[in-house]
Amino acid sequence: MNENELRNLLEENLSKMFGLSLSEATLEQLYKASATTVNDLLRKKRKNFNTKVKQQQGKRVYYLC
């Protein structure tokens, strides 16, 4: 992921969430759109990881507290 791809994702989220462009958004709107963008990226990464583990029939570790 490079800077341009991240900027495009951020602009997409701003447009979806608030109907604004990058130059029109307030700091709070930028913050919320950024948080959503990062959250989406982490969810996608987690989903890919879980799929990979299932395909490899990976082991699970459980901790007792």
mmCIF file of the N, C-alpha and C atoms, coordinates in Angstrom:
data_MODEL
# 
_entry.id   MODEL 
# 
loop_
_atom_site.group_PDB 
_atom_site.id 
_atom_site.type_symbol 
_atom_site.label_atom_id 
_atom_site.label_alt_id 
_atom_site.label_comp_id 
_atom_site.label_asym_id 
_atom_site.label_entity_id 
_atom_site.label_seq_id 
_atom_site.pdbx_PDB_ins_code 
_atom_site.Cartn_x 
_atom_site.Cartn_y 
_atom_site.Cartn_z 
_atom_site.occupancy 
_atom_site.B_iso_or_equiv 
_atom_site.pdbx_formal_charge 
_atom_site.auth_seq_id 
_atom_site.auth_comp_id 
_atom_site.auth_asym_id 
_atom_site.auth_atom_id 
_atom_site.pdbx_PDB_model_num 
ATOM 1   N N  . MET A 1 1  ? 0.855   -1.169  0.000  1.00 0.00 ? 1  MET A N  1 
ATOM 2   C CA . MET A 1 1  ? 0.000   0.000   0.000  1.00 0.00 ? 1  MET A CA 1 
ATOM 3   C C  . MET A 1 1  ? 0.901   1.232   0.000  1.00 0.00 ? 1  MET A C  1 
ATOM 4   N N  . ASN A 1 2  ? 0.648   2.114   -0.936 1.00 0.00 ? 2  ASN A N  1 
ATOM 5   C CA . ASN A 1 2  ? 1.437   3.341   -0.971 1.00 0.00 ? 2  ASN A CA 1 
ATOM 6   C C  . ASN A 1 2  ? 0.555   4.541   -0.604 1.00 0.00 ? 2  ASN A C  1 
ATOM 7   N N  . GLU A 1 3  ? 1.161   5.703   -0.615 1.00 0.00 ? 3  GLU A N  1 
ATOM 8   C CA . GLU A 1 3  ? 0.477   6.917   -0.179 1.00 0.00 ? 3  GLU A CA 1 
ATOM 9   C C  . GLU A 1 3  ? -0.746  7.236   -1.045 1.00 0.00 ? 3  GLU A C  1 
ATOM 10  N N  . ASN A 1 4  ? -0.615  7.060   -2.346 1.00 0.00 ? 4  ASN A N  1 
ATOM 11  C CA . ASN A 1 4  ? -1.733  7.377   -3.247 1.00 0.00 ? 4  ASN A CA 1 
ATOM 12  C C  . ASN A 1 4  ? -2.924  6.445   -3.030 1.00 0.00 ? 4  ASN A C  1 
ATOM 13  N N  . GLU A 1 5  ? -2.655  5.162   -2.821 1.00 0.00 ? 5  GLU A N  1 
ATOM 14  C CA . GLU A 1 5  ? -3.741  4.212   -2.566 1.00 0.00 ? 5  GLU A CA 1 
ATOM 15  C C  . GLU A 1 5  ? -4.461  4.548   -1.265 1.00 0.00 ? 5  GLU A C  1 
ATOM 16  N N  . LEU A 1 6  ? -3.686  4.896   -0.243 1.00 0.00 ? 6  LEU A N  1 
ATOM 17  C CA . LEU A 1 6  ? -4.277  5.256   1.046  1.00 0.00 ? 6  LEU A CA 1 
ATOM 18  C C  . LEU A 1 6  ? -5.112  6.529   0.917  1.00 0.00 ? 6  LEU A C  1 
ATOM 19  N N  . ARG A 1 7  ? -4.604  7.494   0.180  1.00 0.00 ? 7  ARG A N  1 
ATOM 20  C CA . ARG A 1 7  ? -5.343  8.742   -0.044 1.00 0.00 ? 7  ARG A CA 1 
ATOM 21  C C  . ARG A 1 7  ? -6.667  8.460   -0.769 1.00 0.00 ? 7  ARG A C  1 
ATOM 22  N N  . ASN A 1 8  ? -6.619  7.576   -1.763 1.00 0.00 ? 8  ASN A N  1 
ATOM 23  C CA . ASN A 1 8  ? -7.839  7.232   -2.500 1.00 0.00 ? 8  ASN A CA 1 
ATOM 24  C C  . ASN A 1 8  ? -8.871  6.565   -1.599 1.00 0.00 ? 8  ASN A C  1 
ATOM 25  N N  . LEU A 1 9  ? -8.409  5.654   -0.733 1.00 0.00 ? 9  LEU A N  1 
ATOM 26  C CA . LEU A 1 9  ? -9.329  5.004   0.209  1.00 0.00 ? 9  LEU A CA 1 
ATOM 27  C C  . LEU A 1 9  ? -9.937  6.018   1.177  1.00 0.00 ? 9  LEU A C  1 
ATOM 28  N N  . LEU A 1 10 ? -9.117  6.949   1.642  1.00 0.00 ? 10 LEU A N  1 
ATOM 29  C CA . LEU A 1 10 ? -9.598  7.987   2.554  1.00 0.00 ? 10 LEU A CA 1 
ATOM 30  C C  . LEU A 1 10 ? -10.631 8.870   1.858  1.00 0.00 ? 10 LEU A C  1 
ATOM 31  N N  . GLU A 1 11 ? -10.349 9.272   0.632  1.00 0.00 ? 11 GLU A N  1 
ATOM 32  C CA . GLU A 1 11 ? -11.304 10.097  -0.119 1.00 0.00 ? 11 GLU A CA 1 
ATOM 33  C C  . GLU A 1 11 ? -12.610 9.343   -0.370 1.00 0.00 ? 11 GLU A C  1 
ATOM 34  N N  . GLU A 1 12 ? -12.509 8.046   -0.644 1.00 0.00 ? 12 GLU A N  1 
ATOM 35  C CA . GLU A 1 12 ? -13.707 7.215   -0.826 1.00 0.00 ? 12 GLU A CA 1 
ATOM 36  C C  . GLU A 1 12 ? -14.564 7.206   0.435  1.00 0.00 ? 12 GLU A C  1 
ATOM 37  N N  . ASN A 1 13 ? -13.914 6.998   1.580  1.00 0.00 ? 13 ASN A N  1 
ATOM 38  C CA . ASN A 1 13 ? -14.653 6.962   2.846  1.00 0.00 ? 13 ASN A CA 1 
ATOM 39  C C  . ASN A 1 13 ? -15.258 8.320   3.185  1.00 0.00 ? 13 ASN A C  1 
ATOM 40  N N  . LEU A 1 14 ? -14.539 9.396   2.910  1.00 0.00 ? 14 LEU A N  1 
ATOM 41  C CA . LEU A 1 14 ? -15.096 10.732  3.140  1.00 0.00 ? 14 LEU A CA 1 
ATOM 42  C C  . LEU A 1 14 ? -16.337 10.952  2.281  1.00 0.00 ? 14 LEU A C  1 
ATOM 43  N N  . SER A 1 15 ? -16.250 10.512  1.055  1.00 0.00 ? 15 SER A N  1 
ATOM 44  C CA . SER A 1 15 ? -17.376 10.672  0.137  1.00 0.00 ? 15 SER A CA 1 
ATOM 45  C C  . SER A 1 15 ? -18.576 9.839   0.582  1.00 0.00 ? 15 SER A C  1 
ATOM 46  N N  . LYS A 1 16 ? -18.331 8.591   0.986  1.00 0.00 ? 16 LYS A N  1 
ATOM 47  C CA . LYS A 1 16 ? -19.419 7.709   1.431  1.00 0.00 ? 16 LYS A CA 1 
ATOM 48  C C  . LYS A 1 16 ? -20.055 8.193   2.731  1.00 0.00 ? 16 LYS A C  1 
ATOM 49  N N  . MET A 1 17 ? -19.207 8.569   3.681  1.00 0.00 ? 17 MET A N  1 
ATOM 50  C CA . MET A 1 17 ? -19.699 8.897   5.015  1.00 0.00 ? 17 MET A CA 1 
ATOM 51  C C  . MET A 1 17 ? -20.312 10.295  5.102  1.00 0.00 ? 17 MET A C  1 
ATOM 52  N N  . PHE A 1 18 ? -19.671 11.264  4.446  1.00 0.00 ? 18 PHE A N  1 
ATOM 53  C CA . PHE A 1 18 ? -20.082 12.654  4.624  1.00 0.00 ? 18 PHE A CA 1 
ATOM 54  C C  . PHE A 1 18 ? -20.457 13.364  3.325  1.00 0.00 ? 18 PHE A C  1 
ATOM 55  N N  . GLY A 1 19 ? -20.170 12.747  2.191  1.00 0.00 ? 19 GLY A N  1 
ATOM 56  C CA . GLY A 1 19 ? -20.448 13.391  0.914  1.00 0.00 ? 19 GLY A CA 1 
ATOM 57  C C  . GLY A 1 19 ? -19.540 14.577  0.647  1.00 0.00 ? 19 GLY A C  1 
ATOM 58  N N  . LEU A 1 20 ? -18.319 14.511  1.175  1.00 0.00 ? 20 LEU A N  1 
ATOM 59  C CA . LEU A 1 20 ? -17.371 15.616  1.046  1.00 0.00 ? 20 LEU A CA 1 
ATOM 60  C C  . LEU A 1 20 ? -16.084 15.159  0.381  1.00 0.00 ? 20 LEU A C  1 
ATOM 61  N N  . SER A 1 21 ? -15.348 16.140  -0.139 1.00 0.00 ? 21 SER A N  1 
ATOM 62  C CA . SER A 1 21 ? -14.017 15.848  -0.666 1.00 0.00 ? 21 SER A CA 1 
ATOM 63  C C  . SER A 1 21 ? -12.996 16.105  0.436  1.00 0.00 ? 21 SER A C  1 
ATOM 64  N N  . LEU A 1 22 ? -11.761 15.785  0.160  1.00 0.00 ? 22 LEU A N  1 
ATOM 65  C CA . LEU A 1 22 ? -10.687 15.941  1.144  1.00 0.00 ? 22 LEU A CA 1 
ATOM 66  C C  . LEU A 1 22 ? -10.516 17.401  1.557  1.00 0.00 ? 22 LEU A C  1 
ATOM 67  N N  . SER A 1 23 ? -10.645 18.318  0.617  1.00 0.00 ? 23 SER A N  1 
ATOM 68  C CA . SER A 1 23 ? -10.440 19.741  0.918  1.00 0.00 ? 23 SER A CA 1 
ATOM 69  C C  . SER A 1 23 ? -11.612 20.359  1.683  1.00 0.00 ? 23 SER A C  1 
ATOM 70  N N  . GLU A 1 24 ? -12.791 19.761  1.613  1.00 0.00 ? 24 GLU A N  1 
ATOM 71  C CA . GLU A 1 24 ? -13.978 20.311  2.274  1.00 0.00 ? 24 GLU A CA 1 
ATOM 72  C C  . GLU A 1 24 ? -14.179 19.789  3.693  1.00 0.00 ? 24 GLU A C  1 
ATOM 73  N N  . ALA A 1 25 ? -13.532 18.713  4.047  1.00 0.00 ? 25 ALA A N  1 
ATOM 74  C CA . ALA A 1 25 ? -13.781 18.038  5.327  1.00 0.00 ? 25 ALA A CA 1 
ATOM 75  C C  . ALA A 1 25 ? -13.148 18.776  6.498  1.00 0.00 ? 25 ALA A C  1 
ATOM 76  N N  . THR A 1 26 ? -13.817 18.695  7.647  1.00 0.00 ? 26 THR A N  1 
ATOM 77  C CA . THR A 1 26 ? -13.254 19.244  8.880  1.00 0.00 ? 26 THR A CA 1 
ATOM 78  C C  . THR A 1 26 ? -12.265 18.230  9.462  1.00 0.00 ? 26 THR A C  1 
ATOM 79  N N  . LEU A 1 27 ? -11.545 18.653  10.488 1.00 0.00 ? 27 LEU A N  1 
ATOM 80  C CA . LEU A 1 27 ? -10.580 17.756  11.128 1.00 0.00 ? 27 LEU A CA 1 
ATOM 81  C C  . LEU A 1 27 ? -11.277 16.548  11.753 1.00 0.00 ? 27 LEU A C  1 
ATOM 82  N N  . GLU A 1 28 ? -12.431 16.767  12.353 1.00 0.00 ? 28 GLU A N  1 
ATOM 83  C CA . GLU A 1 28 ? -13.166 15.659  12.968 1.00 0.00 ? 28 GLU A CA 1 
ATOM 84  C C  . GLU A 1 28 ? -13.626 14.655  11.909 1.00 0.00 ? 28 GLU A C  1 
ATOM 85  N N  . GLN A 1 29 ? -14.101 15.154  10.782 1.00 0.00 ? 29 GLN A N  1 
ATOM 86  C CA . GLN A 1 29 ? -14.532 14.275  9.700  1.00 0.00 ? 29 GLN A CA 1 
ATOM 87  C C  . GLN A 1 29 ? -13.345 13.507  9.122  1.00 0.00 ? 29 GLN A C  1 
ATOM 88  N N  . LEU A 1 30 ? -12.207 14.178  8.996  1.00 0.00 ? 30 LEU A N  1 
ATOM 89  C CA . LEU A 1 30 ? -10.990 13.505  8.526  1.00 0.00 ? 30 LEU A CA 1 
ATOM 90  C C  . LEU A 1 30 ? -10.575 12.406  9.493  1.00 0.00 ? 30 LEU A C  1 
ATOM 91  N N  . TYR A 1 31 ? -10.673 12.702  10.786 1.00 0.00 ? 31 TYR A N  1 
ATOM 92  C CA . TYR A 1 31 ? -10.315 11.716  11.804 1.00 0.00 ? 31 TYR A CA 1 
ATOM 93  C C  . TYR A 1 31 ? -11.212 10.482  11.709 1.00 0.00 ? 31 TYR A C  1 
ATOM 94  N N  . LYS A 1 32 ? -12.515 10.702  11.610 1.00 0.00 ? 32 LYS A N  1 
ATOM 95  C CA . LYS A 1 32 ? -13.456 9.579   11.545 1.00 0.00 ? 32 LYS A CA 1 
ATOM 96  C C  . LYS A 1 32 ? -13.263 8.766   10.271 1.00 0.00 ? 32 LYS A C  1 
ATOM 97  N N  . ALA A 1 33 ? -13.037 9.439   9.151  1.00 0.00 ? 33 ALA A N  1 
ATOM 98  C CA . ALA A 1 33 ? -12.815 8.731   7.890  1.00 0.00 ? 33 ALA A CA 1 
ATOM 99  C C  . ALA A 1 33 ? -11.492 7.968   7.929  1.00 0.00 ? 33 ALA A C  1 
ATOM 100 N N  . SER A 1 34 ? -10.477 8.551   8.557  1.00 0.00 ? 34 SER A N  1 
ATOM 101 C CA . SER A 1 34 ? -9.180  7.872   8.691  1.00 0.00 ? 34 SER A CA 1 
ATOM 102 C C  . SER A 1 34 ? -9.308  6.630   9.558  1.00 0.00 ? 34 SER A C  1 
ATOM 103 N N  . ALA A 1 35 ? -10.021 6.767   10.663 1.00 0.00 ? 35 ALA A N  1 
ATOM 104 C CA . ALA A 1 35 ? -10.221 5.620   11.554 1.00 0.00 ? 35 ALA A CA 1 
ATOM 105 C C  . ALA A 1 35 ? -10.976 4.508   10.837 1.00 0.00 ? 35 ALA A C  1 
ATOM 106 N N  . THR A 1 36 ? -11.969 4.866   10.057 1.00 0.00 ? 36 THR A N  1 
ATOM 107 C CA . THR A 1 36 ? -12.732 3.875   9.300  1.00 0.00 ? 36 THR A CA 1 
ATOM 108 C C  . THR A 1 36 ? -11.850 3.197   8.260  1.00 0.00 ? 36 THR A C  1 
ATOM 109 N N  . THR A 1 37 ? -11.001 3.971   7.610  1.00 0.00 ? 37 THR A N  1 
ATOM 110 C CA . THR A 1 37 ? -10.100 3.425   6.595  1.00 0.00 ? 37 THR A CA 1 
ATOM 111 C C  . THR A 1 37 ? -9.142  2.415   7.211  1.00 0.00 ? 37 THR A C  1 
ATOM 112 N N  . VAL A 1 38 ? -8.540  2.778   8.331  1.00 0.00 ? 38 VAL A N  1 
ATOM 113 C CA . VAL A 1 38 ? -7.610  1.872   9.008  1.00 0.00 ? 38 VAL A CA 1 
ATOM 114 C C  . VAL A 1 38 ? -8.344  0.626   9.486  1.00 0.00 ? 38 VAL A C  1 
ATOM 115 N N  . ASN A 1 39 ? -9.535  0.805   10.035 1.00 0.00 ? 39 ASN A N  1 
ATOM 116 C CA . ASN A 1 39 ? -10.339 -0.323  10.503 1.00 0.00 ? 39 ASN A CA 1 
ATOM 117 C C  . ASN A 1 39 ? -10.652 -1.281  9.354  1.00 0.00 ? 39 ASN A C  1 
ATOM 118 N N  . ASP A 1 40 ? -11.027 -0.740  8.206  1.00 0.00 ? 40 ASP A N  1 
ATOM 119 C CA . ASP A 1 40 ? -11.320 -1.569  7.035  1.00 0.00 ? 40 ASP A CA 1 
ATOM 120 C C  . ASP A 1 40 ? -10.090 -2.360  6.593  1.00 0.00 ? 40 ASP A C  1 
ATOM 121 N N  . LEU A 1 41 ? -8.932  -1.698  6.585  1.00 0.00 ? 41 LEU A N  1 
ATOM 122 C CA . LEU A 1 41 ? -7.697  -2.373  6.176  1.00 0.00 ? 41 LEU A CA 1 
ATOM 123 C C  . LEU A 1 41 ? -7.334  -3.499  7.140  1.00 0.00 ? 41 LEU A C  1 
ATOM 124 N N  . LEU A 1 42 ? -7.496  -3.246  8.435  1.00 0.00 ? 42 LEU A N  1 
ATOM 125 C CA . LEU A 1 42 ? -7.179  -4.272  9.430  1.00 0.00 ? 42 LEU A CA 1 
ATOM 126 C C  . LEU A 1 42 ? -8.150  -5.445  9.360  1.00 0.00 ? 42 LEU A C  1 
ATOM 127 N N  . ARG A 1 43 ? -9.423  -5.169  9.105  1.00 0.00 ? 43 ARG A N  1 
ATOM 128 C CA . ARG A 1 43 ? -10.401 -6.255  8.951  1.00 0.00 ? 43 ARG A CA 1 
ATOM 129 C C  . ARG A 1 43 ? -10.058 -7.136  7.764  1.00 0.00 ? 43 ARG A C  1 
ATOM 130 N N  . LYS A 1 44 ? -9.678  -6.505  6.664  1.00 0.00 ? 44 LYS A N  1 
ATOM 131 C CA . LYS A 1 44 ? -9.316  -7.256  5.460  1.00 0.00 ? 44 LYS A CA 1 
ATOM 132 C C  . LYS A 1 44 ? -8.081  -8.123  5.725  1.00 0.00 ? 44 LYS A C  1 
ATOM 133 N N  . LYS A 1 45 ? -7.109  -7.539  6.422  1.00 0.00 ? 45 LYS A N  1 
ATOM 134 C CA . LYS A 1 45 ? -5.893  -8.280  6.747  1.00 0.00 ? 45 LYS A CA 1 
ATOM 135 C C  . LYS A 1 45 ? -6.206  -9.462  7.665  1.00 0.00 ? 45 LYS A C  1 
ATOM 136 N N  . ARG A 1 46 ? -7.066  -9.244  8.651  1.00 0.00 ? 46 ARG A N  1 
ATOM 137 C CA . ARG A 1 46 ? -7.455  -10.300 9.590  1.00 0.00 ? 46 ARG A CA 1 
ATOM 138 C C  . ARG A 1 46 ? -8.203  -11.423 8.863  1.00 0.00 ? 46 ARG A C  1 
ATOM 139 N N  . LYS A 1 47 ? -9.086  -11.048 7.937  1.00 0.00 ? 47 LYS A N  1 
ATOM 140 C CA . LYS A 1 47 ? -9.841  -12.042 7.177  1.00 0.00 ? 47 LYS A CA 1 
ATOM 141 C C  . LYS A 1 47 ? -8.898  -12.893 6.332  1.00 0.00 ? 47 LYS A C  1 
ATOM 142 N N  . ASN A 1 48 ? -7.926  -12.254 5.684  1.00 0.00 ? 48 ASN A N  1 
ATOM 143 C CA . ASN A 1 48 ? -6.947  -12.992 4.883  1.00 0.00 ? 48 ASN A CA 1 
ATOM 144 C C  . ASN A 1 48 ? -6.131  -13.947 5.749  1.00 0.00 ? 48 ASN A C  1 
ATOM 145 N N  . PHE A 1 49 ? -5.758  -13.497 6.938  1.00 0.00 ? 49 PHE A N  1 
ATOM 146 C CA . PHE A 1 49 ? -4.993  -14.331 7.859  1.00 0.00 ? 49 PHE A CA 1 
ATOM 147 C C  . PHE A 1 49 ? -5.804  -15.549 8.288  1.00 0.00 ? 49 PHE A C  1 
ATOM 148 N N  . ASN A 1 50 ? -7.065  -15.318 8.671  1.00 0.00 ? 50 ASN A N  1 
ATOM 149 C CA . ASN A 1 50 ? -7.916  -16.430 9.109  1.00 0.00 ? 50 ASN A CA 1 
ATOM 150 C C  . ASN A 1 50 ? -8.144  -17.433 7.991  1.00 0.00 ? 50 ASN A C  1 
ATOM 151 N N  . THR A 1 51 ? -8.308  -16.953 6.775  1.00 0.00 ? 51 THR A N  1 
ATOM 152 C CA . THR A 1 51 ? -8.474  -17.841 5.627  1.00 0.00 ? 51 THR A CA 1 
ATOM 153 C C  . THR A 1 51 ? -7.230  -18.687 5.419  1.00 0.00 ? 51 THR A C  1 
ATOM 154 N N  . LYS A 1 52 ? -6.076  -18.060 5.542  1.00 0.00 ? 52 LYS A N  1 
ATOM 155 C CA . LYS A 1 52 ? -4.804  -18.769 5.368  1.00 0.00 ? 52 LYS A CA 1 
ATOM 156 C C  . LYS A 1 52 ? -4.626  -19.840 6.441  1.00 0.00 ? 52 LYS A C  1 
ATOM 157 N N  . VAL A 1 53 ? -4.963  -19.519 7.675  1.00 0.00 ? 53 VAL A N  1 
ATOM 158 C CA . VAL A 1 53 ? -4.839  -20.477 8.776  1.00 0.00 ? 53 VAL A CA 1 
ATOM 159 C C  . VAL A 1 53 ? -5.775  -21.660 8.555  1.00 0.00 ? 53 VAL A C  1 
ATOM 160 N N  . LYS A 1 54 ? -6.995  -21.402 8.118  1.00 0.00 ? 54 LYS A N  1 
ATOM 161 C CA . LYS A 1 54 ? -7.948  -22.494 7.866  1.00 0.00 ? 54 LYS A CA 1 
ATOM 162 C C  . LYS A 1 54 ? -7.463  -23.401 6.747  1.00 0.00 ? 54 LYS A C  1 
ATOM 163 N N  . GLN A 1 55 ? -6.886  -22.821 5.698  1.00 0.00 ? 55 GLN A N  1 
ATOM 164 C CA . GLN A 1 55 ? -6.387  -23.618 4.577  1.00 0.00 ? 55 GLN A CA 1 
ATOM 165 C C  . GLN A 1 55 ? -5.225  -24.504 5.006  1.00 0.00 ? 55 GLN A C  1 
ATOM 166 N N  . GLN A 1 56 ? -4.396  -23.997 5.903  1.00 0.00 ? 56 GLN A N  1 
ATOM 167 C CA . GLN A 1 56 ? -3.232  -24.759 6.354  1.00 0.00 ? 56 GLN A CA 1 
ATOM 168 C C  . GLN A 1 56 ? -3.565  -25.629 7.557  1.00 0.00 ? 56 GLN A C  1 
ATOM 169 N N  . GLN A 1 57 ? -4.801  -25.586 7.992  1.00 0.00 ? 57 GLN A N  1 
ATOM 170 C CA . GLN A 1 57 ? -5.253  -26.313 9.170  1.00 0.00 ? 57 GLN A CA 1 
ATOM 171 C C  . GLN A 1 57 ? -4.345  -26.017 10.366 1.00 0.00 ? 57 GLN A C  1 
ATOM 172 N N  . GLY A 1 58 ? -4.152  -24.728 10.603 1.00 0.00 ? 58 GLY A N  1 
ATOM 173 C CA . GLY A 1 58 ? -3.294  -24.275 11.690 1.00 0.00 ? 58 GLY A CA 1 
ATOM 174 C C  . GLY A 1 58 ? -3.846  -24.618 13.052 1.00 0.00 ? 58 GLY A C  1 
ATOM 175 N N  . LYS A 1 59 ? -2.959  -24.677 14.012 1.00 0.00 ? 59 LYS A N  1 
ATOM 176 C CA . LYS A 1 59 ? -3.350  -25.003 15.382 1.00 0.00 ? 59 LYS A CA 1 
ATOM 177 C C  . LYS A 1 59 ? -3.803  -23.738 16.095 1.00 0.00 ? 59 LYS A C  1 
ATOM 178 N N  . ARG A 1 60 ? -4.609  -23.931 17.124 1.00 0.00 ? 60 ARG A N  1 
ATOM 179 C CA . ARG A 1 60 ? -5.062  -22.823 17.959 1.00 0.00 ? 60 ARG A CA 1 
ATOM 180 C C  . ARG A 1 60 ? -4.419  -22.939 19.328 1.00 0.00 ? 60 ARG A C  1 
ATOM 181 N N  . VAL A 1 61 ? -4.154  -21.804 19.912 1.00 0.00 ? 61 VAL A N  1 
ATOM 182 C CA . VAL A 1 61 ? -3.584  -21.763 21.250 1.00 0.00 ? 61 VAL A CA 1 
ATOM 183 C C  . VAL A 1 61 ? -4.603  -21.107 22.166 1.00 0.00 ? 61 VAL A C  1 
ATOM 184 N N  . TYR A 1 62 ? -4.890  -21.753 23.276 1.00 0.00 ? 62 TYR A N  1 
ATOM 185 C CA . TYR A 1 62 ? -5.806  -21.210 24.270 1.00 0.00 ? 62 TYR A CA 1 
ATOM 186 C C  . TYR A 1 62 ? -5.021  -20.960 25.553 1.00 0.00 ? 62 TYR A C  1 
ATOM 187 N N  . TYR A 1 63 ? -5.273  -19.820 26.157 1.00 0.00 ? 63 TYR A N  1 
ATOM 188 C CA . TYR A 1 63 ? -4.594  -19.463 27.391 1.00 0.00 ? 63 TYR A CA 1 
ATOM 189 C C  . TYR A 1 63 ? -5.579  -19.537 28.549 1.00 0.00 ? 63 TYR A C  1 
ATOM 190 N N  . LEU A 1 64 ? -5.138  -20.088 29.659 1.00 0.00 ? 64 LEU A N  1 
ATOM 191 C CA . LEU A 1 64 ? -5.945  -20.124 30.867 1.00 0.00 ? 64 LEU A CA 1 
ATOM 192 C C  . LEU A 1 64 ? -5.486  -19.003 31.775 1.00 0.00 ? 64 LEU A C  1 
ATOM 193 N N  . CYS A 1 65 ? -6.417  -18.228 32.232 1.00 0.00 ? 65 CYS A N  1 
ATOM 194 C CA . CYS A 1 65 ? -6.061  -17.103 33.103 1.00 0.00 ? 65 CYS A CA 1 
ATOM 195 C C  . CYS A 1 65 ? -6.414  -17.398 34.532 1.00 0.00 ? 65 CYS A C  1 
# 
